[in-house]
Amino acid sequence: MKIIRTKTDLRSLTTLWRDRGESIGVVPTMGALHAGHLSLVKAAAAETDRVIVTLFVNPRQFDNPDDLAKYPRTEESDAEKLAPFDIDVLYVPDPDQIYPDGFATTVSVAGISEVLCGAARPGHFDGVATVVTKLLLQTDADRAYFGEKDFQQVQVVSRLVRDLDLACEIVPRPTVRETDGLALSSRNLRLGEQARQTAPILHRIMAQTVLAIWRGERHALDTATTALREAGFGPIDYFELRHDDDLSLAHRPDRPARLYAAAWLDGVRLIDNLAVPPLA
């Protein structure tokens, strides 16, 4: 595995691979790798000839400077975790490789980026869309792998690829969870011991709410948010049922939908989502 920090060095490799007719898969990350990330790496290795994992803590997708400062930076241990997968490149671009002096362009995806996390974190998805566009172009990837834990992000990235005619397929992969149901996240490292014991309640309440929606209970979402607050979560940024295709609010799942949640616990923002199949 090569560790590369400049787009020029990366391009020299990808050009060579292209000349050989080899396909390229990329797994974009901000580091602090866990089993969810590694499941994406495994999928990329199985489906493409060459695999690049990117590691870049993107300042433009943080709306809170304190959150950015606290985000874990673990390049050495991340490289150790990747070693068994025999990937080709760990791309850790220097900041000026992504945002050089005078950088003045923002990629913005209207509509689907303005709800849920987009409403709670203004500018977040502009930062995501911009950095992902740059990473897809710099890696020249055929396929890019994203976890469904942040399903809204998958939708935003899929839309920008389609709208900008980028020659890359976005490959979503299922959320990976701890045995107690907590969705894996780099932010989980910041949970205190008691909060870590409480955190799986989010998934438990969401699963109960999906069943309540299917039973037609009118106040299922209100009941769930009350239960979350009683368990110690707060504030709750959102707890909503939305359609898959356009992220519009769903009053009932008459087409594929998801239940989305974002709630704070011990100063850490946890997000999750669960699929809600359409009612017959």
Phi and psi in degrees as a GROMACS rama.xvg file:
@    title "Ramachandran Plot"
@    xaxis  label "Phi"
@    yaxis  label "Psi"
@TYPE xy
-90.0273  140.112  LYS-2
-102.27  117.172  ILE-3
-119.326  139.894  ILE-4
-121.704  -3.20778  ARG-5
-127.634  148.05  THR-6
-68.5114  -27.1277  LYS-7
-65.8111  -46.0346  THR-8
-65.0613  -38.2756  ASP-9
-65.3342  -43.268  LEU-10
-64.2643  -33.1356  ARG-11
-63.0442  -34.3534  SER-12
-74.9268  -47.9489  LEU-13
-64.2082  -33.3431  THR-14
-63.7968  -41.5935  THR-15
-62.0999  -44.2895  LEU-16
-62.9546  -40.4145  TRP-17
-63.5105  -41.4678  ARG-18
-60.68  -28.1936  ASP-19
-87.5737  -3.83682  ARG-20
77.3215  23.4452  GLY-21
-91.3815  145.023  GLU-22
-88.256  155.069  SER-23
-125.669  129.44  ILE-24
-113.266  144.935  GLY-25
-129.787  142.067  VAL-26
-119.66  100.206  VAL-27
-76.2184  130.993  PRO-28
-141.149  166.885  THR-29
-109.487  19.2923  MET-30
84.5123  -163.086  GLY-31
50.8892  53.3056  ALA-32
-66.1347  143.341  LEU-33
-134.76  -174.987  HIS-34
-61.6217  -26.7507  ALA-35
-64.6992  -48.1294  GLY-36
-59.1832  -43.1049  HIS-37
-67.3558  -28.1685  LEU-38
-66.8209  -33.3307  SER-39
-68.8966  -40.8924  LEU-40
-61.47  -43.702  VAL-41
-61.0556  -42.9654  LYS-42
-64.184  -42.6148  ALA-43
-63.0289  -41.0512  ALA-44
-65.2828  -31.3747  ALA-45
-78.2634  -22.1683  ALA-46
-114.672  -7.68042  GLU-47
-135.188  160.72  THR-48
-76.5076  -36.1106  ASP-49
-127.756  143.801  ARG-50
-127.41  129.335  VAL-51
-116.614  129.101  ILE-52
-106.841  127.889  VAL-53
-100.856  145.64  THR-54
-133.549  107.108  LEU-55
-152.185  116.412  PHE-56
-81.3125  105.211  VAL-57
-84.8225  108.154  ASN-58
-64.8986  -23.0132  PRO-59
-77.814  -7.96441  ARG-60
-103.619  8.49403  GLN-61
-102.408  124.216  PHE-62
-92.0462  -7.43648  ASP-63
-125.138  113.384  ASN-64
-57.8249  -33.1683  PRO-65
-66.8968  -37.4374  ASP-66
-64.2673  -41.1978  ASP-67
-62.935  -43.7952  LEU-68
-64.1033  -33.8154  ALA-69
-86.6445  -9.01727  LYS-70
-64.3245  131.142  TYR-71
-64.5003  139.224  PRO-72
-123.133  108.817  ARG-73
-136.869  51.6374  THR-74
-57.1677  -44.6158  GLU-75
-62.4634  -48.017  GLU-76
-69.855  -31.4355  SER-77
-62.7799  -43.2829  ASP-78
-62.4046  -37.886  ALA-79
-65.0384  -38.8909  GLU-80
-67.7767  -30.2135  LYS-81
-81.5607  -20.7772  LEU-82
-52.7828  -43.345  ALA-83
-66.7435  -14.826  PRO-84
-90.3277  -5.85975  PHE-85
53.9128  44.9977  ASP-86
-76.2075  166.67  ILE-87
-86.3854  -42.7129  ASP-88
-143.061  134.998  VAL-89
-103.554  109.368  LEU-90
-94.6313  111.22  TYR-91
-117.653  79.3114  VAL-92
-66.5265  137.394  PRO-93
-61.7665  149.444  ASP-94
-51.659  -36.5009  PRO-95
-73.5331  -9.13947  ASP-96
-78.7306  -22.2293  GLN-97
-101.309  -47.1742  ILE-98
-125.837  76.9544  TYR-99
-67.3168  164.822  PRO-100
-52.4844  132.706  ASP-101
86.997  2.77809  GLY-102
-59.0975  127.604  PHE-103
-137.077  15.6161  ALA-104
-111.586  137.432  THR-105
-126.569  133.702  THR-106
-95.707  123.738  VAL-107
-128.546  130.329  SER-108
-108.695  110.806  VAL-109
-72.491  159.72  ALA-110
80.8266  -85.7189  GLY-111
-67.4375  -16.3831  ILE-112
-90.9049  -0.615335  SER-113
-101.51  -1.3146  GLU-114
-113.891  178.785  VAL-115
50.1994  -120.272  LEU-116
-63.6712  -28.6736  CYS-117
-65.9625  -36.5085  GLY-118
-75.0622  -37.9792  ALA-119
-76.8217  -26.8416  ALA-120
-130.089  80.1872  ARG-121
-54.7462  132.168  PRO-122
86.1645  -9.52543  GLY-123
-57.3008  -50.5828  HIS-124
-76.5442  -20.5626  PHE-125
-63.3402  -41.7951  ASP-126
-64.8081  -42.3153  GLY-127
-62.8007  -50.0765  VAL-128
-62.2697  -38.2942  ALA-129
-67.8177  -48.4438  THR-130
-69.2298  -37.58  VAL-131
-65.4717  -41.3307  VAL-132
-57.7373  -45.2565  THR-133
-64.0436  -42.9441  LYS-134
-67.6427  -37.8812  LEU-135
-65.0033  -38.5148  LEU-136
-71.4544  -41.668  LEU-137
-68.3766  -34.6806  GLN-138
-87.7603  -15.2056  THR-139
56.6199  39.6921  ASP-140
-75.5529  144.472  ALA-141
-83.4259  -33.4055  ASP-142
-139.443  136.501  ARG-143
-123.94  135.256  ALA-144
-110.325  127.721  TYR-145
-133.005  142.749  PHE-146
-81.3579  147.175  GLY-147
-79.9267  -1.34417  GLU-148
-55.8503  -40.2485  LYS-149
-104.433  78.1418  ASP-150
-66.9291  -32.4141  PHE-151
-63.2779  -40.613  GLN-152
-60.2748  -41.821  GLN-153
-58.4897  -43.0371  VAL-154
-65.8428  -41.4737  GLN-155
-63.8951  -46.1762  VAL-156
-66.3193  -40.2179  VAL-157
-61.4118  -40.6347  SER-158
-67.2684  -42.4247  ARG-159
-66.7213  -36.9567  LEU-160
-62.8608  -42.5355  VAL-161
-67.7805  -45.288  ARG-162
-69.2547  -33.5994  ASP-163
-96.0066  5.22626  LEU-164
57.4846  38.1141  ASP-165
-76.5632  138.432  LEU-166
-86.2604  61.0684  ALA-167
-144.156  134.46  CYS-168
-92.2274  129.754  GLU-169
-88.3516  124.271  ILE-170
-113.868  104.194  VAL-171
-80.1568  144.835  PRO-172
-128.924  148.799  ARG-173
-59.7951  150.932  PRO-174
-61.5284  135.474  THR-175
-99.6521  134.795  VAL-176
-124.479  156.326  ARG-177
-68.9782  166.834  GLU-178
-62.0236  -24.3341  THR-179
-89.4294  5.02154  ASP-180
99.6108  -13.8193  GLY-181
-65.2013  128.118  LEU-182
-66.5429  132.41  ALA-183
-65.2529  136.652  LEU-184
-156.021  144.902  SER-185
-61.0876  -28.7607  SER-186
-69.8884  -19.1466  ARG-187
-60.4279  -24.5666  ASN-188
-61.9283  -20.6389  LEU-189
-91.1977  -3.71534  ARG-190
-75.6169  134.351  LEU-191
-69.5623  170.922  GLY-192
-59.0862  -46.432  GLU-193
-67.5502  -41.2613  GLN-194
-64.7374  -35.8745  ALA-195
-63.613  -32.6774  ARG-196
-72.6693  -30.4085  GLN-197
-81.0915  -32.5452  THR-198
-52.3075  -39.6107  ALA-199
-64.0556  -13.4331  PRO-200
-61.3888  -29.8753  ILE-201
-58.0264  -50.4841  LEU-202
-64.6978  -39.8613  HIS-203
-61.4135  -45.9561  ARG-204
-67.2152  -36.8729  ILE-205
-63.3517  -42.9674  MET-206
-62.7135  -40.5437  ALA-207
-64.5475  -35.9384  GLN-208
-69.7482  -38.1915  THR-209
-57.799  -43.7782  VAL-210
-64.6026  -39.1653  LEU-211
-64.8851  -38.7972  ALA-212
-62.0556  -42.1527  ILE-213
-66.2007  -29.2659  TRP-214
-80.6463  -5.68101  ARG-215
82.475  19.3038  GLY-216
-69.0313  123.796  GLU-217
-69.1665  -30.4751  ARG-218
-112.452  31.1288  HIS-219
-60.2985  -41.6728  ALA-220
-69.5912  -40.6421  LEU-221
-64.1821  -41.527  ASP-222
-61.1046  -40.3215  THR-223
-66.8552  -45.2003  ALA-224
-65.3938  -35.771  THR-225
-62.6617  -44.1082  THR-226
-63.4965  -37.9875  ALA-227
-64.0887  -43.9637  LEU-228
-63.6163  -40.1456  ARG-229
-65.5195  -27.3348  GLU-230
-81.2952  -9.95246  ALA-231
111.543  4.19112  GLY-232
-82.0892  144.682  PHE-233
159.337  146.118  GLY-234
-70.5715  163.401  PRO-235
-105.618  112.856  ILE-236
-69.7198  -40.517  ASP-237
-164.695  154.243  TYR-238
-149.66  94.9545  PHE-239
-139.821  151.959  GLU-240
-103.099  124.004  LEU-241
-137.131  149.66  ARG-242
-68.6334  147.759  HIS-243
-66.0309  -42.5818  ASP-244
-71.9028  -41.5788  ASP-245
-126.66  4.71353  ASP-246
60.1154  23.994  LEU-247
-74.8044  152.453  SER-248
-61.1621  138.734  LEU-249
-115.285  125.723  ALA-250
-84.5263  -26.3181  HIS-251
-151.541  148.289  ARG-252
-78.8475  75.4227  PRO-253
-83.4442  -6.39282  ASP-254
-147.803  170.517  ARG-255
-50.4586  131.898  PRO-256
-143.304  171.851  ALA-257
-139.98  149.588  ARG-258
-95.4912  124.508  LEU-259
-114.348  141.97  TYR-260
-141.963  142.714  ALA-261
-139.835  120.669  ALA-262
-144.178  146.556  ALA-263
-93.2353  143.551  TRP-264
-149.221  122.503  LEU-265
56.7804  35.7417  ASP-266
76.5293  10.523  GLY-267
-117.455  132.333  VAL-268
-90.0992  118.154  ARG-269
-105.997  136.26  LEU-270
-124.32  154.742  ILE-271
-162.916  164.198  ASP-272
-153.296  153.576  ASN-273
-134.825  137.073  LEU-274
-67.9928  141.815  ALA-275
-123.884  100.882  VAL-276
-59.8321  149.449  PRO-277
-66.2176  143.816  PRO-278
-68.791  145.868  LEU-279
